[in-house]
Amino acid sequence: MPRKDSMDAFGAASLIGIAVILAVNQVVIKLGNLGVGPVFMAGLRSLLALIVLLVWMRIRGIRFAIVARSVPAGLLLGALFTVEFIFLFLALDLTTVARTSILFYSMPVWLTLAAHFLLPGERMGRLKLIGLALAFSGVVLALLDRDGGGQASLLGDFLALGAALAWGAIALAARTLPIQHEAPEMQLFWQLSVSAVLLTLLAPLFGPLLREPTLFHLGLLLYQSVFVASFGFLFWFHLLMTYPASSVASFSFLTPILGVLLGWGLLGEDVGWEILAAMVLVAVGITLINRPAKGRPR
């Protein structure tokens, strides 16, 4: 698709679809953990997604080339990706989907804060500061709320927050290191290939590799590998290259909202007023953070 200056109906529908896929993925990971060890599941997901990616690149004729100058950055992206998904899969094993969604998808907050100090031209204006304060308040409220009907885990909550920080570090590294000049497929290759090795090697340190696996859990693994970790990420990159970045980012507020609703509706999670308030604060904060600065093109 050619580059577009504004969001259209197809782009909006696509981004809503991606938000739904990512929110459903939180439920899928939690259910998948019942059959396969969390970190081993994450490793298998990266391995299968890597195979899908390489086949896709071959079919589409996308050039596969490892550039020497990008190797250190690629290894760093892979290591950060590994940390992110160790934390995320363990978080969903310990705490609720609703809480994890709020904390994990607070990533734009930490990326904006880091960019303010580390990236030229990314200083926060008044609107972003208000958004940062609101979203940060939502994160604090979620962490302080311990009335989760016995489903809340402080360790799980902090792991979800750690996963968000690792995700933000990936985004920051991809924007500042030489790998920023590589195609999205190659950036994803480094993240999947390095994490497939590291997650599989580290998995035995986190308990049994298999719990009570069934074909249902295999289906959940395939969903993650195909619809999220490979094609989902690639399609999101494609939308980012087609539409204005601020327009694409503005839809990110949907995922924590959908995550809370799915956790409550599908898994029967206890969602009190504190979690609902945290969800609203984080969603509004992310929306304000992603609004373009005054005077900048949308």
GUSE-980111 format. One record per residue (C-alpha): residue number from 1; residue in three letters; x negated, y, z. Coordinates in nm, 3 decimals. Example, Ala and Ser with C-alpha at 12.3 -4.5 7.8 and 13.67 -1.06 7.14 Angstrom:
BEGIN
MARTOR resi resn      c1      c2      c3
MARTOR    1  ALA  -1.230  -0.450   0.780
MARTOR    2  SER  -1.367  -0.106   0.714
END
This chain:
BEGIN
MARTOR resi resn      c1      c2      c3
MARTOR    1  MET   0.000   0.000   0.000
MARTOR    2  PRO  -0.120   0.357  -0.073
MARTOR    3  ARG  -0.205   0.592   0.213
MARTOR    4  LYS   0.102   0.779   0.342
MARTOR    5  ASP   0.125   1.111   0.524
MARTOR    6  SER   0.424   1.022   0.739
MARTOR    7  MET   0.605   0.724   0.885
MARTOR    8  ASP   0.877   0.566   0.672
MARTOR    9  ALA   1.146   0.306   0.742
MARTOR   10  PHE   0.921   0.012   0.646
MARTOR   11  GLY   0.641   0.130   0.872
MARTOR   12  ALA   0.875   0.191   1.165
MARTOR   13  ALA   1.040  -0.150   1.126
MARTOR   14  SER   0.698  -0.316   1.099
MARTOR   15  LEU   0.568  -0.150   1.415
MARTOR   16  ILE   0.883  -0.242   1.607
MARTOR   17  GLY   0.834  -0.600   1.486
MARTOR   18  ILE   0.473  -0.602   1.606
MARTOR   19  ALA   0.581  -0.465   1.944
MARTOR   20  VAL   0.831  -0.751   1.973
MARTOR   21  ILE   0.568  -1.010   1.872
MARTOR   22  LEU   0.321  -0.877   2.131
MARTOR   23  ALA   0.583  -0.866   2.404
MARTOR   24  VAL   0.698  -1.220   2.326
MARTOR   25  ASN   0.333  -1.324   2.335
MARTOR   26  GLN   0.317  -1.245   2.708
MARTOR   27  VAL   0.597  -1.496   2.768
MARTOR   28  VAL   0.430  -1.746   2.533
MARTOR   29  ILE   0.099  -1.726   2.720
MARTOR   30  LYS   0.268  -1.774   3.058
MARTOR   31  LEU   0.460  -2.079   2.937
MARTOR   32  GLY   0.156  -2.215   2.754
MARTOR   33  ASN  -0.047  -2.200   3.074
MARTOR   34  LEU   0.182  -2.468   3.218
MARTOR   35  GLY   0.039  -2.723   2.975
MARTOR   36  VAL  -0.316  -2.605   2.908
MARTOR   37  GLY  -0.570  -2.432   3.133
MARTOR   38  PRO  -0.551  -2.054   3.075
MARTOR   39  VAL  -0.909  -1.994   2.963
MARTOR   40  PHE  -0.917  -2.313   2.754
MARTOR   41  MET  -0.592  -2.203   2.590
MARTOR   42  ALA  -0.751  -1.867   2.509
MARTOR   43  GLY  -1.054  -2.043   2.358
MARTOR   44  LEU  -0.841  -2.271   2.142
MARTOR   45  ARG  -0.640  -1.969   2.029
MARTOR   46  SER  -0.954  -1.785   1.918
MARTOR   47  LEU  -1.083  -2.093   1.735
MARTOR   48  LEU  -0.760  -2.156   1.545
MARTOR   49  ALA  -0.717  -1.785   1.469
MARTOR   50  LEU  -1.073  -1.776   1.334
MARTOR   51  ILE  -0.994  -2.062   1.095
MARTOR   52  VAL  -0.680  -1.881   0.979
MARTOR   53  LEU  -0.877  -1.560   0.928
MARTOR   54  LEU  -1.152  -1.727   0.721
MARTOR   55  VAL  -0.897  -1.905   0.502
MARTOR   56  TRP  -0.711  -1.578   0.454
MARTOR   57  MET  -1.030  -1.396   0.354
MARTOR   58  ARG  -1.115  -1.670   0.106
MARTOR   59  ILE  -0.768  -1.667  -0.052
MARTOR   60  ARG  -0.760  -1.287  -0.077
MARTOR   61  GLY  -1.116  -1.266  -0.204
MARTOR   62  ILE  -1.226  -1.047   0.088
MARTOR   63  ARG  -1.605  -1.033   0.106
MARTOR   64  PHE  -1.760  -1.209   0.405
MARTOR   65  ALA  -2.094  -1.049   0.489
MARTOR   66  ILE  -2.284  -1.021   0.816
MARTOR   67  VAL  -2.471  -0.692   0.816
MARTOR   68  ALA  -2.781  -0.694   1.037
MARTOR   69  ARG  -2.717  -0.349   1.184
MARTOR   70  SER  -2.370  -0.461   1.300
MARTOR   71  VAL  -2.479  -0.780   1.476
MARTOR   72  PRO  -2.545  -0.630   1.823
MARTOR   73  ALA  -2.215  -0.440   1.812
MARTOR   74  GLY  -2.034  -0.750   1.686
MARTOR   75  LEU  -2.170  -0.957   1.974
MARTOR   76  LEU  -2.064  -0.684   2.218
MARTOR   77  LEU  -1.712  -0.678   2.073
MARTOR   78  GLY  -1.695  -1.056   2.105
MARTOR   79  ALA  -1.813  -1.046   2.467
MARTOR   80  LEU  -1.560  -0.776   2.557
MARTOR   81  PHE  -1.287  -0.972   2.377
MARTOR   82  THR  -1.383  -1.275   2.586
MARTOR   83  VAL  -1.357  -1.079   2.911
MARTOR   84  GLU  -1.026  -0.926   2.804
MARTOR   85  PHE  -0.859  -1.259   2.744
MARTOR   86  ILE  -1.006  -1.437   3.044
MARTOR   87  PHE  -0.848  -1.164   3.254
MARTOR   88  LEU  -0.519  -1.156   3.060
MARTOR   89  PHE  -0.458  -1.532   3.055
MARTOR   90  LEU  -0.548  -1.564   3.423
MARTOR   91  ALA  -0.327  -1.266   3.507
MARTOR   92  LEU  -0.027  -1.427   3.340
MARTOR   93  ASP  -0.104  -1.747   3.532
MARTOR   94  LEU  -0.085  -1.560   3.862
MARTOR   95  THR   0.162  -1.274   3.826
MARTOR   96  THR   0.473  -1.187   3.627
MARTOR   97  VAL   0.509  -1.099   3.261
MARTOR   98  ALA   0.679  -0.772   3.359
MARTOR   99  ARG   0.393  -0.657   3.580
MARTOR  100  THR   0.127  -0.775   3.335
MARTOR  101  SER   0.294  -0.592   3.046
MARTOR  102  ILE   0.298  -0.262   3.235
MARTOR  103  LEU  -0.064  -0.290   3.349
MARTOR  104  PHE  -0.214  -0.442   3.035
MARTOR  105  TYR  -0.047  -0.199   2.795
MARTOR  106  SER  -0.170   0.095   2.998
MARTOR  107  MET  -0.482   0.065   2.778
MARTOR  108  PRO  -0.421   0.399   2.596
MARTOR  109  VAL  -0.452   0.572   2.933
MARTOR  110  TRP  -0.804   0.445   2.995
MARTOR  111  LEU  -0.910   0.489   2.631
MARTOR  112  THR  -0.792   0.852   2.634
MARTOR  113  LEU  -0.972   0.917   2.961
MARTOR  114  ALA  -1.297   0.765   2.831
MARTOR  115  ALA  -1.269   0.944   2.497
MARTOR  116  HIS  -1.231   1.277   2.679
MARTOR  117  PHE  -1.582   1.240   2.819
MARTOR  118  LEU  -1.754   1.033   2.549
MARTOR  119  LEU  -1.616   1.137   2.209
MARTOR  120  PRO  -1.653   1.484   2.056
MARTOR  121  GLY  -1.326   1.644   1.962
MARTOR  122  GLU  -1.123   1.414   2.190
MARTOR  123  ARG  -1.081   1.640   2.491
MARTOR  124  MET  -0.739   1.626   2.652
MARTOR  125  GLY  -0.499   1.915   2.628
MARTOR  126  ARG  -0.220   1.995   2.872
MARTOR  127  LEU   0.024   1.747   2.716
MARTOR  128  LYS  -0.221   1.458   2.729
MARTOR  129  LEU  -0.310   1.543   3.089
MARTOR  130  ILE   0.058   1.527   3.184
MARTOR  131  GLY   0.092   1.195   3.000
MARTOR  132  LEU  -0.219   1.063   3.174
MARTOR  133  ALA  -0.083   1.163   3.514
MARTOR  134  LEU   0.255   1.001   3.447
MARTOR  135  ALA   0.110   0.675   3.316
MARTOR  136  PHE  -0.146   0.659   3.597
MARTOR  137  SER   0.135   0.708   3.849
MARTOR  138  GLY   0.321   0.418   3.687
MARTOR  139  VAL   0.016   0.193   3.718
MARTOR  140  VAL  -0.029   0.286   4.086
MARTOR  141  LEU   0.340   0.226   4.155
MARTOR  142  ALA   0.323  -0.118   3.992
MARTOR  143  LEU   0.017  -0.209   4.199
MARTOR  144  LEU   0.175  -0.086   4.524
MARTOR  145  ASP   0.500  -0.274   4.469
MARTOR  146  ARG   0.450  -0.611   4.638
MARTOR  147  ASP   0.820  -0.707   4.649
MARTOR  148  GLY   0.815  -0.937   4.348
MARTOR  149  GLY   1.036  -1.213   4.480
MARTOR  150  GLY   0.727  -1.422   4.559
MARTOR  151  GLN   0.610  -1.396   4.196
MARTOR  152  ALA   0.376  -1.100   4.236
MARTOR  153  SER   0.003  -1.150   4.285
MARTOR  154  LEU  -0.232  -0.863   4.366
MARTOR  155  LEU  -0.523  -1.053   4.208
MARTOR  156  GLY  -0.315  -1.116   3.896
MARTOR  157  ASP  -0.220  -0.748   3.879
MARTOR  158  PHE  -0.583  -0.636   3.899
MARTOR  159  LEU  -0.682  -0.892   3.636
MARTOR  160  ALA  -0.419  -0.744   3.403
MARTOR  161  LEU  -0.562  -0.399   3.469
MARTOR  162  GLY  -0.913  -0.534   3.403
MARTOR  163  ALA  -0.793  -0.677   3.071
MARTOR  164  ALA  -0.663  -0.331   2.976
MARTOR  165  LEU  -1.001  -0.176   3.057
MARTOR  166  ALA  -1.181  -0.438   2.845
MARTOR  167  TRP  -0.938  -0.373   2.558
MARTOR  168  GLY  -1.007   0.000   2.584
MARTOR  169  ALA  -1.381  -0.069   2.579
MARTOR  170  ILE  -1.336  -0.268   2.256
MARTOR  171  ALA  -1.151   0.022   2.093
MARTOR  172  LEU  -1.418   0.266   2.209
MARTOR  173  ALA  -1.702   0.046   2.085
MARTOR  174  ALA  -1.532  -0.005   1.748
MARTOR  175  ARG  -1.513   0.373   1.705
MARTOR  176  THR  -1.867   0.464   1.811
MARTOR  177  LEU  -2.096   0.177   1.709
MARTOR  178  PRO  -2.218   0.086   1.355
MARTOR  179  ILE  -1.952  -0.183   1.326
MARTOR  180  GLN  -1.697   0.095   1.269
MARTOR  181  HIS  -1.806   0.087   0.904
MARTOR  182  GLU  -1.714  -0.282   0.867
MARTOR  183  ALA  -1.381  -0.402   0.729
MARTOR  184  PRO  -1.111  -0.489   0.987
MARTOR  185  GLU  -1.146  -0.856   0.891
MARTOR  186  MET  -1.515  -0.857   0.985
MARTOR  187  GLN  -1.450  -0.676   1.313
MARTOR  188  LEU  -1.189  -0.939   1.395
MARTOR  189  PHE  -1.430  -1.213   1.284
MARTOR  190  TRP  -1.684  -1.108   1.546
MARTOR  191  GLN  -1.424  -1.094   1.822
MARTOR  192  LEU  -1.275  -1.433   1.739
MARTOR  193  SER  -1.598  -1.621   1.665
MARTOR  194  VAL  -1.788  -1.507   1.976
MARTOR  195  SER  -1.488  -1.552   2.205
MARTOR  196  ALA  -1.410  -1.898   2.065
MARTOR  197  VAL  -1.755  -2.016   2.176
MARTOR  198  LEU  -1.771  -1.832   2.509
MARTOR  199  LEU  -1.415  -1.907   2.621
MARTOR  200  THR  -1.452  -2.278   2.544
MARTOR  201  LEU  -1.783  -2.300   2.728
MARTOR  202  LEU  -1.650  -2.109   3.031
MARTOR  203  ALA  -1.313  -2.287   3.047
MARTOR  204  PRO  -1.427  -2.572   3.280
MARTOR  205  LEU  -1.520  -2.312   3.543
MARTOR  206  PHE  -1.152  -2.218   3.578
MARTOR  207  GLY  -1.002  -2.557   3.656
MARTOR  208  PRO  -0.879  -2.853   3.450
MARTOR  209  LEU  -0.874  -2.797   3.076
MARTOR  210  LEU  -0.539  -2.973   3.041
MARTOR  211  ARG  -0.244  -2.963   3.278
MARTOR  212  GLU   0.062  -3.132   3.131
MARTOR  213  PRO   0.041  -3.057   2.757
MARTOR  214  THR   0.332  -3.137   2.525
MARTOR  215  LEU   0.420  -3.059   2.164
MARTOR  216  PHE   0.601  -2.752   2.298
MARTOR  217  HIS   0.274  -2.614   2.435
MARTOR  218  LEU   0.102  -2.693   2.104
MARTOR  219  GLY   0.370  -2.489   1.928
MARTOR  220  LEU   0.307  -2.199   2.165
MARTOR  221  LEU  -0.065  -2.220   2.087
MARTOR  222  LEU   0.004  -2.211   1.712
MARTOR  223  TYR   0.231  -1.908   1.757
MARTOR  224  GLN  -0.046  -1.719   1.936
MARTOR  225  SER  -0.311  -1.822   1.684
MARTOR  226  VAL  -0.118  -1.744   1.365
MARTOR  227  PHE   0.129  -1.467   1.450
MARTOR  228  VAL  -0.074  -1.274   1.707
MARTOR  229  ALA  -0.450  -1.331   1.702
MARTOR  230  SER  -0.492  -1.343   1.323
MARTOR  231  PHE  -0.211  -1.210   1.103
MARTOR  232  GLY  -0.065  -0.991   1.378
MARTOR  233  PHE  -0.393  -0.807   1.436
MARTOR  234  LEU  -0.464  -0.781   1.062
MARTOR  235  PHE  -0.119  -0.643   0.985
MARTOR  236  TRP  -0.159  -0.384   1.259
MARTOR  237  PHE  -0.494  -0.278   1.108
MARTOR  238  HIS  -0.323  -0.256   0.769
MARTOR  239  LEU  -0.053  -0.027   0.910
MARTOR  240  LEU  -0.319   0.185   1.079
MARTOR  241  MET  -0.493   0.231   0.743
MARTOR  242  THR  -0.164   0.316   0.568
MARTOR  243  TYR   0.008   0.553   0.813
MARTOR  244  PRO  -0.119   0.838   1.035
MARTOR  245  ALA  -0.290   0.697   1.344
MARTOR  246  SER  -0.081   0.908   1.581
MARTOR  247  SER   0.240   0.774   1.425
MARTOR  248  VAL   0.122   0.415   1.460
MARTOR  249  ALA   0.005   0.468   1.818
MARTOR  250  SER   0.333   0.633   1.917
MARTOR  251  PHE   0.511   0.296   1.894
MARTOR  252  SER   0.286   0.140   2.160
MARTOR  253  PHE   0.526   0.251   2.436
MARTOR  254  LEU   0.770  -0.017   2.320
MARTOR  255  THR   0.561  -0.316   2.421
MARTOR  256  PRO   0.559  -0.268   2.801
MARTOR  257  ILE   0.933  -0.197   2.791
MARTOR  258  LEU   1.003  -0.512   2.591
MARTOR  259  GLY   0.765  -0.712   2.811
MARTOR  260  VAL   0.958  -0.616   3.125
MARTOR  261  LEU   1.292  -0.697   2.959
MARTOR  262  LEU   1.170  -1.035   2.829
MARTOR  263  GLY   1.019  -1.131   3.163
MARTOR  264  TRP   1.350  -1.055   3.331
MARTOR  265  GLY   1.575  -1.201   3.060
MARTOR  266  LEU   1.383  -1.515   2.961
MARTOR  267  LEU   1.194  -1.608   3.276
MARTOR  268  GLY   1.427  -1.472   3.542
MARTOR  269  GLU   1.157  -1.253   3.694
MARTOR  270  ASP   1.250  -1.022   3.979
MARTOR  271  VAL   1.250  -0.665   3.846
MARTOR  272  GLY   1.317  -0.405   4.114
MARTOR  273  TRP   1.347  -0.029   4.084
MARTOR  274  GLU   0.973   0.014   4.145
MARTOR  275  ILE   0.882  -0.192   3.836
MARTOR  276  LEU   1.150  -0.017   3.627
MARTOR  277  ALA   1.017   0.322   3.740
MARTOR  278  ALA   0.659   0.213   3.666
MARTOR  279  MET   0.769   0.097   3.320
MARTOR  280  VAL   0.931   0.433   3.243
MARTOR  281  LEU   0.632   0.632   3.373
MARTOR  282  VAL   0.383   0.430   3.169
MARTOR  283  ALA   0.599   0.440   2.853
MARTOR  284  VAL   0.654   0.817   2.872
MARTOR  285  GLY   0.288   0.873   2.957
MARTOR  286  ILE   0.172   0.669   2.658
MARTOR  287  THR   0.411   0.862   2.433
MARTOR  288  LEU   0.268   1.196   2.547
MARTOR  289  ILE  -0.090   1.072   2.521
MARTOR  290  ASN  -0.035   0.962   2.161
MARTOR  291  ARG   0.122   1.290   2.046
MARTOR  292  PRO  -0.112   1.481   1.814
MARTOR  293  ALA  -0.269   1.792   1.959
MARTOR  294  LYS  -0.117   2.126   1.864
MARTOR  295  GLY  -0.253   2.242   1.531
MARTOR  296  ARG  -0.357   1.892   1.417
MARTOR  297  PRO  -0.172   1.722   1.131
MARTOR  298  ARG   0.067   1.447   1.229
END
